[in-house]
């Protein structure tokens, strides 16, 4: 599906697959299961809200930076990085 989508929008299938993979990793930063597990591991029972409030700004910052990087790789001066 990613290869077909890449062909339709005119970007590299490799870049689109890598972008999808990285977006999944970014989503795991704030996923409820991971927050619950992290809270229990460090002894913060019921501290999922605290962890979410602390990780959400970082996930947004990473998303903004990642989006800029992908845009530059897809159409700009960093296109040489995509095989």
N, CA, C and O atoms as a CHARMM CRD file, in Angstrom:
* protein
*
  332
    1    1 UNK  N      0.81700  -1.16800   0.00000 PROA 1      0.00000
    2    1 UNK  CA     0.00000   0.00000   0.00000 PROA 1      0.00000
    3    1 UNK  C      0.88000   1.25700   0.00000 PROA 1      0.00000
    4    1 UNK  O      0.56600   2.24400  -0.66700 PROA 1      0.00000
    5    2 UNK  N      1.97500   1.20900   0.75000 PROA 2      0.00000
    6    2 UNK  CA     2.86100   2.36400   0.79300 PROA 2      0.00000
    7    2 UNK  C      3.53000   2.61000  -0.54800 PROA 2      0.00000
    8    2 UNK  O      3.72200   3.75900  -0.94600 PROA 2      0.00000
    9    3 UNK  N      3.88400   1.54700  -1.24300 PROA 3      0.00000
   10    3 UNK  CA     4.51300   1.70300  -2.55600 PROA 3      0.00000
   11    3 UNK  C      3.53000   2.33800  -3.53700 PROA 3      0.00000
   12    3 UNK  O      3.90300   3.21800  -4.31300 PROA 3      0.00000
   13    4 UNK  N      2.27800   1.89300  -3.50100 PROA 4      0.00000
   14    4 UNK  CA     1.26800   2.47500  -4.38100 PROA 4      0.00000
   15    4 UNK  C      1.01700   3.94300  -4.03900 PROA 4      0.00000
   16    4 UNK  O      0.88900   4.78300  -4.92900 PROA 4      0.00000
   17    5 UNK  N      0.94800   4.23900  -2.75600 PROA 5      0.00000
   18    5 UNK  CA     0.73200   5.63300  -2.33800 PROA 5      0.00000
   19    5 UNK  C      1.91800   6.50200  -2.73700 PROA 5      0.00000
   20    5 UNK  O      1.73900   7.63400  -3.18600 PROA 5      0.00000
   21    6 UNK  N      3.12000   5.97900  -2.57400 PROA 6      0.00000
   22    6 UNK  CA     4.31600   6.74400  -2.95400 PROA 6      0.00000
   23    6 UNK  C      4.31400   7.04200  -4.43900 PROA 6      0.00000
   24    6 UNK  O      4.66700   8.14700  -4.85100 PROA 6      0.00000
   25    7 UNK  N      3.91600   6.06300  -5.25400 PROA 7      0.00000
   26    7 UNK  CA     3.85100   6.28100  -6.69300 PROA 7      0.00000
   27    7 UNK  C      2.83800   7.34200  -7.07200 PROA 7      0.00000
   28    7 UNK  O      3.06700   8.12300  -7.99500 PROA 7      0.00000
   29    8 UNK  N      1.72900   7.37400  -6.37100 PROA 8      0.00000
   30    8 UNK  CA     0.67800   8.35300  -6.69500 PROA 8      0.00000
   31    8 UNK  C      1.05500   9.76500  -6.29700 PROA 8      0.00000
   32    8 UNK  O      0.67500  10.71600  -6.98000 PROA 8      0.00000
   33    9 UNK  N      1.79900   9.92800  -5.20300 PROA 9      0.00000
   34    9 UNK  CA     2.14900  11.28400  -4.76700 PROA 9      0.00000
   35    9 UNK  C      3.53700  11.70800  -5.22700 PROA 9      0.00000
   36    9 UNK  O      3.94400  12.85100  -5.02000 PROA 9      0.00000
   37   10 UNK  N      4.25800  10.79000  -5.84700 PROA 10     0.00000
   38   10 UNK  CA     5.54000  11.14100  -6.43900 PROA 10     0.00000
   39   10 UNK  C      6.71200  11.21600  -5.47800 PROA 10     0.00000
   40   10 UNK  O      7.61500  12.03000  -5.67000 PROA 10     0.00000
   41   11 UNK  N      6.71300  10.38200  -4.44700 PROA 11     0.00000
   42   11 UNK  CA     7.86300  10.33100  -3.54200 PROA 11     0.00000
   43   11 UNK  C      8.44700   8.92800  -3.55000 PROA 11     0.00000
   44   11 UNK  O      7.84600   7.99300  -4.08000 PROA 11     0.00000
   45   12 UNK  N      9.59700   8.79900  -2.96900 PROA 12     0.00000
   46   12 UNK  CA    10.29200   7.51900  -2.91800 PROA 12     0.00000
   47   12 UNK  C      9.54300   6.53000  -2.02700 PROA 12     0.00000
   48   12 UNK  O      9.15000   6.88300  -0.91500 PROA 12     0.00000
   49   13 UNK  N      9.34100   5.30700  -2.49300 PROA 13     0.00000
   50   13 UNK  CA     8.71700   4.29400  -1.64000 PROA 13     0.00000
   51   13 UNK  C      9.54700   3.99600  -0.39300 PROA 13     0.00000
   52   13 UNK  O      8.99800   3.69900   0.66800 PROA 13     0.00000
   53   14 UNK  N     10.86400   4.07700  -0.52300 PROA 14     0.00000
   54   14 UNK  CA    11.74600   3.85200   0.62500 PROA 14     0.00000
   55   14 UNK  C     11.50500   4.92600   1.68000 PROA 14     0.00000
   56   14 UNK  O     11.40500   4.62600   2.86900 PROA 14     0.00000
   57   15 UNK  N     11.41100   6.17200   1.24000 PROA 15     0.00000
   58   15 UNK  CA    11.17000   7.26700   2.17400 PROA 15     0.00000
   59   15 UNK  C      9.80600   7.12800   2.83600 PROA 15     0.00000
   60   15 UNK  O      9.67600   7.37400   4.03500 PROA 15     0.00000
   61   16 UNK  N      8.81600   6.74900   2.09500 PROA 16     0.00000
   62   16 UNK  CA     7.47600   6.60600   2.66400 PROA 16     0.00000
   63   16 UNK  C      7.41800   5.46600   3.67500 PROA 16     0.00000
   64   16 UNK  O      6.78000   5.60600   4.71800 PROA 16     0.00000
   65   17 UNK  N      8.06400   4.35500   3.39000 PROA 17     0.00000
   66   17 UNK  CA     8.09100   3.23600   4.33300 PROA 17     0.00000
   67   17 UNK  C      8.85100   3.61200   5.60500 PROA 17     0.00000
   68   17 UNK  O      8.42400   3.27500   6.71000 PROA 17     0.00000
   69   18 UNK  N      9.96500   4.30200   5.44800 PROA 18     0.00000
   70   18 UNK  CA    10.73300   4.73700   6.61900 PROA 18     0.00000
   71   18 UNK  C      9.94700   5.74200   7.44700 PROA 18     0.00000
   72   18 UNK  O     10.00100   5.71500   8.67700 PROA 18     0.00000
   73   19 UNK  N      9.22000   6.62500   6.78200 PROA 19     0.00000
   74   19 UNK  CA     8.40000   7.60800   7.48000 PROA 19     0.00000
   75   19 UNK  C      7.30000   6.91900   8.27700 PROA 19     0.00000
   76   19 UNK  O      7.03700   7.29400   9.42000 PROA 19     0.00000
   77   20 UNK  N      6.66300   5.92800   7.69300 PROA 20     0.00000
   78   20 UNK  CA     5.61700   5.18700   8.39100 PROA 20     0.00000
   79   20 UNK  C      6.17400   4.48000   9.61900 PROA 20     0.00000
   80   20 UNK  O      5.53900   4.47700  10.67300 PROA 20     0.00000
   81   21 UNK  N      7.33200   3.89200   9.49400 PROA 21     0.00000
   82   21 UNK  CA     7.95000   3.19400  10.61200 PROA 21     0.00000
   83   21 UNK  C      8.28800   4.16200  11.73900 PROA 21     0.00000
   84   21 UNK  O      8.02200   3.87700  12.90700 PROA 21     0.00000
   85   22 UNK  N      8.86300   5.28500  11.40000 PROA 22     0.00000
   86   22 UNK  CA     9.23200   6.27500  12.40800 PROA 22     0.00000
   87   22 UNK  C      8.00400   6.87100  13.07800 PROA 22     0.00000
   88   22 UNK  O      8.03400   7.14500  14.27800 PROA 22     0.00000
   89   23 UNK  N      6.93800   7.07700  12.33800 PROA 23     0.00000
   90   23 UNK  CA     5.70900   7.61600  12.92200 PROA 23     0.00000
   91   23 UNK  C      5.13700   6.64000  13.94800 PROA 23     0.00000
   92   23 UNK  O      4.58000   7.06200  14.96100 PROA 23     0.00000
   93   24 UNK  N      5.26900   5.36400  13.69600 PROA 24     0.00000
   94   24 UNK  CA     4.82700   4.37100  14.67100 PROA 24     0.00000
   95   24 UNK  C      5.62200   4.45400  15.96000 PROA 24     0.00000
   96   24 UNK  O      5.06700   4.30700  17.04900 PROA 24     0.00000
   97   25 UNK  N      6.90900   4.68800  15.83800 PROA 25     0.00000
   98   25 UNK  CA     7.76100   4.83800  17.02000 PROA 25     0.00000
   99   25 UNK  C      7.36700   6.09500  17.79700 PROA 25     0.00000
  100   25 UNK  O      7.31300   6.07200  19.02700 PROA 25     0.00000
  101   26 UNK  N      7.09500   7.17600  17.09700 PROA 26     0.00000
  102   26 UNK  CA     6.66700   8.40200  17.77000 PROA 26     0.00000
  103   26 UNK  C      5.34500   8.20600  18.50700 PROA 26     0.00000
  104   26 UNK  O      5.15000   8.74700  19.59600 PROA 26     0.00000
  105   27 UNK  N      4.45100   7.44300  17.92300 PROA 27     0.00000
  106   27 UNK  CA     3.17800   7.17300  18.56300 PROA 27     0.00000
  107   27 UNK  C      3.31500   6.34900  19.83200 PROA 27     0.00000
  108   27 UNK  O      2.51100   6.47700  20.75500 PROA 27     0.00000
  109   28 UNK  N      4.33600   5.50500  19.87200 PROA 28     0.00000
  110   28 UNK  CA     4.54500   4.68100  21.06200 PROA 28     0.00000
  111   28 UNK  C      4.96500   5.52200  22.26500 PROA 28     0.00000
  112   28 UNK  O      4.80500   5.08500  23.40500 PROA 28     0.00000
  113   29 UNK  N      5.49800   6.71400  22.03200 PROA 29     0.00000
  114   29 UNK  CA     5.87900   7.58400  23.15300 PROA 29     0.00000
  115   29 UNK  C      4.69700   7.89000  24.06200 PROA 29     0.00000
  116   29 UNK  O      4.85300   7.99100  25.27900 PROA 29     0.00000
  117   30 UNK  N      3.53100   8.03400  23.48000 PROA 30     0.00000
  118   30 UNK  CA     2.37300   8.44700  24.26700 PROA 30     0.00000
  119   30 UNK  C      1.26200   7.39800  24.26500 PROA 30     0.00000
  120   30 UNK  O      0.11800   7.70800  24.59800 PROA 30     0.00000
  121   31 UNK  N      1.58900   6.17000  23.89500 PROA 31     0.00000
  122   31 UNK  CA     0.55200   5.13700  23.89600 PROA 31     0.00000
  123   31 UNK  C      0.20700   4.75700  25.33400 PROA 31     0.00000
  124   31 UNK  O      1.09800   4.65200  26.17700 PROA 31     0.00000
  125   32 UNK  N     -1.07200   4.55100  25.61800 PROA 32     0.00000
  126   32 UNK  CA    -1.49500   4.23500  26.98500 PROA 32     0.00000
  127   32 UNK  C     -0.83200   2.98800  27.57500 PROA 32     0.00000
  128   32 UNK  O     -0.49600   2.97200  28.76000 PROA 32     0.00000
  129   33 UNK  N     -0.63700   1.93600  26.75500 PROA 33     0.00000
  130   33 UNK  CA     0.00800   0.73300  27.28900 PROA 33     0.00000
  131   33 UNK  C      1.43000   1.01300  27.73700 PROA 33     0.00000
  132   33 UNK  O      1.84700   0.56400  28.80400 PROA 33     0.00000
  133   34 UNK  N      2.17100   1.74700  26.93200 PROA 34     0.00000
  134   34 UNK  CA     3.55700   2.03600  27.29200 PROA 34     0.00000
  135   34 UNK  C      3.64400   2.94400  28.51200 PROA 34     0.00000
  136   34 UNK  O      4.52400   2.77200  29.35500 PROA 34     0.00000
  137   35 UNK  N      2.73600   3.90700  28.60700 PROA 35     0.00000
  138   35 UNK  CA     2.73000   4.78100  29.78000 PROA 35     0.00000
  139   35 UNK  C      2.39000   4.00100  31.04200 PROA 35     0.00000
  140   35 UNK  O      3.00200   4.22300  32.08700 PROA 35     0.00000
  141   36 UNK  N      1.42800   3.09300  30.96100 PROA 36     0.00000
  142   36 UNK  CA     1.05800   2.27800  32.12000 PROA 36     0.00000
  143   36 UNK  C      2.21000   1.37600  32.53500 PROA 36     0.00000
  144   36 UNK  O      2.49300   1.23200  33.72400 PROA 36     0.00000
  145   37 UNK  N      2.87200   0.77100  31.56200 PROA 37     0.00000
  146   37 UNK  CA     3.99000  -0.10200  31.87500 PROA 37     0.00000
  147   37 UNK  C      5.15100   0.69100  32.49200 PROA 37     0.00000
  148   37 UNK  O      5.75300   0.25600  33.47400 PROA 37     0.00000
  149   38 UNK  N      5.45600   1.84800  31.91300 PROA 38     0.00000
  150   38 UNK  CA     6.54100   2.66700  32.45200 PROA 38     0.00000
  151   38 UNK  C      6.23000   3.13200  33.87200 PROA 38     0.00000
  152   38 UNK  O      7.11000   3.13800  34.73200 PROA 38     0.00000
  153   39 UNK  N      4.99100   3.51800  34.11500 PROA 39     0.00000
  154   39 UNK  CA     4.60700   3.96100  35.45200 PROA 39     0.00000
  155   39 UNK  C      4.75200   2.83500  36.46400 PROA 39     0.00000
  156   39 UNK  O      5.21000   3.06400  37.58300 PROA 39     0.00000
  157   40 UNK  N      4.36900   1.62800  36.08400 PROA 40     0.00000
  158   40 UNK  CA     4.48100   0.52000  37.02700 PROA 40     0.00000
  159   40 UNK  C      5.93000   0.10700  37.25700 PROA 40     0.00000
  160   40 UNK  O      6.29200  -0.28300  38.36700 PROA 40     0.00000
  161   41 UNK  N      6.75100   0.18800  36.23500 PROA 41     0.00000
  162   41 UNK  CA     8.16000  -0.20900  36.36700 PROA 41     0.00000
  163   41 UNK  C      8.90900   0.70800  37.32300 PROA 41     0.00000
  164   41 UNK  O      9.73600   0.24400  38.10700 PROA 41     0.00000
  165   42 UNK  N      8.62800   2.00500  37.26400 PROA 42     0.00000
  166   42 UNK  CA     9.36500   2.95000  38.11400 PROA 42     0.00000
  167   42 UNK  C      8.64400   3.24700  39.42500 PROA 42     0.00000
  168   42 UNK  O      9.05800   4.13500  40.17100 PROA 42     0.00000
  169   43 UNK  N      7.56400   2.50900  39.71400 PROA 43     0.00000
  170   43 UNK  CA     6.87700   2.67100  40.98300 PROA 43     0.00000
  171   43 UNK  C      5.97600   3.88800  41.06800 PROA 43     0.00000
  172   43 UNK  O      5.75600   4.42300  42.15500 PROA 43     0.00000
  173   44 UNK  N      5.45700   4.32500  39.94700 PROA 44     0.00000
  174   44 UNK  CA     4.54200   5.47800  39.92900 PROA 44     0.00000
  175   44 UNK  C      3.12200   4.99300  39.66900 PROA 44     0.00000
  176   44 UNK  O      2.50000   5.39700  38.68800 PROA 44     0.00000
  177   45 UNK  N      2.61000   4.13700  40.53300 PROA 45     0.00000
  178   45 UNK  CA     1.26000   3.61300  40.34400 PROA 45     0.00000
  179   45 UNK  C      0.27900   4.77400  40.24500 PROA 45     0.00000
  180   45 UNK  O      0.24600   5.64500  41.11400 PROA 45     0.00000
  181   46 UNK  N     -0.51900   4.78000  39.17900 PROA 46     0.00000
  182   46 UNK  CA    -1.46600   5.86500  38.95600 PROA 46     0.00000
  183   46 UNK  C     -0.82400   7.11800  38.39000 PROA 46     0.00000
  184   46 UNK  O     -1.46500   8.16800  38.34700 PROA 46     0.00000
  185   47 UNK  N      0.42600   7.03400  37.95400 PROA 47     0.00000
  186   47 UNK  CA     1.13700   8.20400  37.44800 PROA 47     0.00000
  187   47 UNK  C      1.15100   8.32300  35.94000 PROA 47     0.00000
  188   47 UNK  O      2.00100   9.01200  35.37600 PROA 47     0.00000
  189   48 UNK  N      0.21000   7.65200  35.27700 PROA 48     0.00000
  190   48 UNK  CA     0.18800   7.71200  33.81100 PROA 48     0.00000
  191   48 UNK  C     -0.04600   9.13300  33.31700 PROA 48     0.00000
  192   48 UNK  O      0.54100   9.54900  32.31800 PROA 48     0.00000
  193   49 UNK  N     -0.89900   9.87600  34.00900 PROA 49     0.00000
  194   49 UNK  CA    -1.18000  11.25700  33.60900 PROA 49     0.00000
  195   49 UNK  C      0.05400  12.13300  33.69200 PROA 49     0.00000
  196   49 UNK  O      0.29100  12.97100  32.82200 PROA 49     0.00000
  197   50 UNK  N      0.83500  11.93800  34.73600 PROA 50     0.00000
  198   50 UNK  CA     2.07100  12.70600  34.89400 PROA 50     0.00000
  199   50 UNK  C      3.04700  12.37800  33.76700 PROA 50     0.00000
  200   50 UNK  O      3.65400  13.27200  33.17700 PROA 50     0.00000
  201   51 UNK  N      3.18900  11.09400  33.47700 PROA 51     0.00000
  202   51 UNK  CA     4.09200  10.69800  32.39300 PROA 51     0.00000
  203   51 UNK  C      3.61100  11.24300  31.05400 PROA 51     0.00000
  204   51 UNK  O      4.41800  11.69000  30.24000 PROA 51     0.00000
  205   52 UNK  N      2.30100  11.20800  30.82300 PROA 52     0.00000
  206   52 UNK  CA     1.75900  11.73400  29.57300 PROA 52     0.00000
  207   52 UNK  C      2.04700  13.23000  29.44600 PROA 52     0.00000
  208   52 UNK  O      2.48400  13.69400  28.39300 PROA 52     0.00000
  209   53 UNK  N      1.80500  13.97400  30.50900 PROA 53     0.00000
  210   53 UNK  CA     2.06000  15.43100  30.46400 PROA 53     0.00000
  211   53 UNK  C      3.53200  15.74300  30.22200 PROA 53     0.00000
  212   53 UNK  O      3.85900  16.76000  29.61100 PROA 53     0.00000
  213   54 UNK  N      4.41000  14.88300  30.69400 PROA 54     0.00000
  214   54 UNK  CA     5.84700  15.12700  30.49300 PROA 54     0.00000
  215   54 UNK  C      6.35200  14.66300  29.13200 PROA 54     0.00000
  216   54 UNK  O      7.29600  15.23900  28.59200 PROA 54     0.00000
  217   55 UNK  N      5.74000  13.64200  28.58300 PROA 55     0.00000
  218   55 UNK  CA     6.22200  13.13300  27.29400 PROA 55     0.00000
  219   55 UNK  C      5.52600  13.77000  26.09400 PROA 55     0.00000
  220   55 UNK  O      6.09100  13.80100  25.00100 PROA 55     0.00000
  221   56 UNK  N      4.30200  14.28200  26.28100 PROA 56     0.00000
  222   56 UNK  CA     3.56700  14.83300  25.15100 PROA 56     0.00000
  223   56 UNK  C      4.30100  15.99200  24.46700 PROA 56     0.00000
  224   56 UNK  O      4.40300  15.98500  23.24000 PROA 56     0.00000
  225   57 UNK  N      4.81900  16.99300  25.20300 PROA 57     0.00000
  226   57 UNK  CA     5.54100  18.07500  24.50900 PROA 57     0.00000
  227   57 UNK  C      6.76000  17.56400  23.73400 PROA 57     0.00000
  228   57 UNK  O      7.07300  18.07900  22.66100 PROA 57     0.00000
  229   58 UNK  N      7.44300  16.56000  24.27300 PROA 58     0.00000
  230   58 UNK  CA     8.59600  15.99700  23.57100 PROA 58     0.00000
  231   58 UNK  C      8.16200  15.27300  22.30400 PROA 58     0.00000
  232   58 UNK  O      8.84100  15.34700  21.28000 PROA 58     0.00000
  233   59 UNK  N      7.04400  14.57900  22.36900 PROA 59     0.00000
  234   59 UNK  CA     6.57700  13.88000  21.16700 PROA 59     0.00000
  235   59 UNK  C      6.14100  14.87000  20.09100 PROA 59     0.00000
  236   59 UNK  O      6.35600  14.62000  18.90500 PROA 59     0.00000
  237   60 UNK  N      5.54100  15.97500  20.47800 PROA 60     0.00000
  238   60 UNK  CA     5.16400  17.00500  19.50300 PROA 60     0.00000
  239   60 UNK  C      6.40900  17.63700  18.89600 PROA 60     0.00000
  240   60 UNK  O      6.46400  17.86300  17.68800 PROA 60     0.00000
  241   61 UNK  N      7.40900  17.92200  19.72600 PROA 61     0.00000
  242   61 UNK  CA     8.65900  18.50400  19.21400 PROA 61     0.00000
  243   61 UNK  C      9.35300  17.54500  18.24500 PROA 61     0.00000
  244   61 UNK  O      9.85000  17.96100  17.19900 PROA 61     0.00000
  245   62 UNK  N      9.38100  16.26300  18.60100 PROA 62     0.00000
  246   62 UNK  CA     9.97800  15.26800  17.69600 PROA 62     0.00000
  247   62 UNK  C      9.18300  15.16700  16.39900 PROA 62     0.00000
  248   62 UNK  O      9.76500  15.02300  15.32300 PROA 62     0.00000
  249   63 UNK  N      7.87000  15.24000  16.49200 PROA 63     0.00000
  250   63 UNK  CA     7.02600  15.17700  15.29900 PROA 63     0.00000
  251   63 UNK  C      7.27800  16.35900  14.37600 PROA 63     0.00000
  252   63 UNK  O      7.35600  16.18500  13.16000 PROA 63     0.00000
  253   64 UNK  N      7.40500  17.55400  14.93000 PROA 64     0.00000
  254   64 UNK  CA     7.67200  18.74400  14.11500 PROA 64     0.00000
  255   64 UNK  C      9.02900  18.62200  13.42200 PROA 64     0.00000
  256   64 UNK  O      9.14700  18.88200  12.22500 PROA 64     0.00000
  257   65 UNK  N     10.04500  18.22800  14.17700 PROA 65     0.00000
  258   65 UNK  CA    11.37400  18.05700  13.58500 PROA 65     0.00000
  259   65 UNK  C     11.40000  16.96100  12.54000 PROA 65     0.00000
  260   65 UNK  O     12.02000  17.11200  11.48700 PROA 65     0.00000
  261   66 UNK  N     10.73000  15.86100  12.82900 PROA 66     0.00000
  262   66 UNK  CA    10.67900  14.74700  11.89300 PROA 66     0.00000
  263   66 UNK  C      9.94400  15.12700  10.62000 PROA 66     0.00000
  264   66 UNK  O     10.36400  14.76200   9.52200 PROA 66     0.00000
  265   67 UNK  N      8.84500  15.86200  10.76500 PROA 67     0.00000
  266   67 UNK  CA     8.08600  16.31100   9.60000 PROA 67     0.00000
  267   67 UNK  C      8.93200  17.21400   8.71000 PROA 67     0.00000
  268   67 UNK  O      8.91500  17.08100   7.48700 PROA 67     0.00000
  269   68 UNK  N      9.65900  18.11900   9.32000 PROA 68     0.00000
  270   68 UNK  CA    10.53700  19.01100   8.54600 PROA 68     0.00000
  271   68 UNK  C     11.61300  18.21100   7.82300 PROA 68     0.00000
  272   68 UNK  O     11.90200  18.47100   6.65600 PROA 68     0.00000
  273   69 UNK  N     12.19800  17.25000   8.50400 PROA 69     0.00000
  274   69 UNK  CA    13.24200  16.43400   7.89100 PROA 69     0.00000
  275   69 UNK  C     12.70300  15.63000   6.70800 PROA 69     0.00000
  276   69 UNK  O     13.34600  15.56000   5.66100 PROA 69     0.00000
  277   70 UNK  N     11.53800  15.03200   6.87200 PROA 70     0.00000
  278   70 UNK  CA    10.95300  14.24900   5.77900 PROA 70     0.00000
  279   70 UNK  C     10.60500  15.15400   4.60100 PROA 70     0.00000
  280   70 UNK  O     10.82000  14.78500   3.44700 PROA 70     0.00000
  281   71 UNK  N     10.07200  16.33400   4.89100 PROA 71     0.00000
  282   71 UNK  CA     9.75000  17.27400   3.81000 PROA 71     0.00000
  283   71 UNK  C     11.01000  17.64800   3.03200 PROA 71     0.00000
  284   71 UNK  O     10.99900  17.66700   1.80100 PROA 71     0.00000
  285   72 UNK  N     12.08400  17.94100   3.74000 PROA 72     0.00000
  286   72 UNK  CA    13.33700  18.30900   3.06700 PROA 72     0.00000
  287   72 UNK  C     13.91900  17.13500   2.28100 PROA 72     0.00000
  288   72 UNK  O     14.53900  17.32700   1.23500 PROA 72     0.00000
  289   73 UNK  N     13.71600  15.93200   2.78600 PROA 73     0.00000
  290   73 UNK  CA    14.20900  14.75300   2.07500 PROA 73     0.00000
  291   73 UNK  C     13.35500  14.43900   0.85500 PROA 73     0.00000
  292   73 UNK  O     13.86200  13.91200  -0.13400 PROA 73     0.00000
  293   74 UNK  N     12.07500  14.75300   0.91200 PROA 74     0.00000
  294   74 UNK  CA    11.17900  14.42000  -0.18900 PROA 74     0.00000
  295   74 UNK  C     11.26800  15.42200  -1.32300 PROA 74     0.00000
  296   74 UNK  O     11.14000  15.04200  -2.48600 PROA 74     0.00000
  297   75 UNK  N     11.48400  16.69500  -1.01300 PROA 75     0.00000
  298   75 UNK  CA    11.39700  17.68300  -2.08300 PROA 75     0.00000
  299   75 UNK  C     12.46900  18.75900  -2.04900 PROA 75     0.00000
  300   75 UNK  O     12.45800  19.66800  -2.88000 PROA 75     0.00000
  301   76 UNK  N     13.36800  18.67300  -1.12900 PROA 76     0.00000
  302   76 UNK  CA    14.30000  19.77500  -0.96800 PROA 76     0.00000
  303   76 UNK  C     15.75600  19.40100  -1.04100 PROA 76     0.00000
  304   76 UNK  O     16.14100  18.45900  -1.73500 PROA 76     0.00000
  305   77 UNK  N     16.55600  20.14300  -0.32200 PROA 77     0.00000
  306   77 UNK  CA    18.00200  19.99700  -0.39900 PROA 77     0.00000
  307   77 UNK  C     18.53900  18.68100   0.18800 PROA 77     0.00000
  308   77 UNK  O     19.70200  18.34200  -0.02800 PROA 77     0.00000
  309   78 UNK  N     17.71700  17.95300   0.91300 PROA 78     0.00000
  310   78 UNK  CA    18.18700  16.68700   1.47000 PROA 78     0.00000
  311   78 UNK  C     17.73300  15.47500   0.66000 PROA 78     0.00000
  312   78 UNK  O     17.80900  14.34200   1.13500 PROA 78     0.00000
  313   79 UNK  N     17.27000  15.71200  -0.54100 PROA 79     0.00000
  314   79 UNK  CA    16.79000  14.59400  -1.36500 PROA 79     0.00000
  315   79 UNK  C     17.90200  13.62700  -1.73500 PROA 79     0.00000
  316   79 UNK  O     17.63100  12.48800  -2.11700 PROA 79     0.00000
  317   80 UNK  N     19.14500  14.06400  -1.62500 PROA 80     0.00000
  318   80 UNK  CA    20.26500  13.18500  -1.93200 PROA 80     0.00000
  319   80 UNK  C     20.38200  12.03900  -0.90300 PROA 80     0.00000
  320   80 UNK  O     21.05200  11.03900  -1.16000 PROA 80     0.00000
  321   81 UNK  N     19.73200  12.19000   0.24600 PROA 81     0.00000
  322   81 UNK  CA    19.80800  11.17100   1.28700 PROA 81     0.00000
  323   81 UNK  C     18.90700   9.95900   1.01600 PROA 81     0.00000
  324   81 UNK  O     19.07500   8.90900   1.63600 PROA 81     0.00000
  325   82 UNK  N     17.96600  10.10600   0.10100 PROA 82     0.00000
  326   82 UNK  CA    17.00600   9.03400  -0.18800 PROA 82     0.00000
  327   82 UNK  C     17.49700   8.22500  -1.36000 PROA 82     0.00000
  328   82 UNK  O     17.76400   8.77900  -2.42700 PROA 82     0.00000
  329   83 UNK  N     17.62400   6.89200  -1.18000 PROA 83     0.00000
  330   83 UNK  CA    18.10100   6.06000  -2.29800 PROA 83     0.00000
  331   83 UNK  C     17.07200   5.93600  -3.40500 PROA 83     0.00000
  332   83 UNK  O     17.32300   5.27100  -4.41000 PROA 83     0.00000
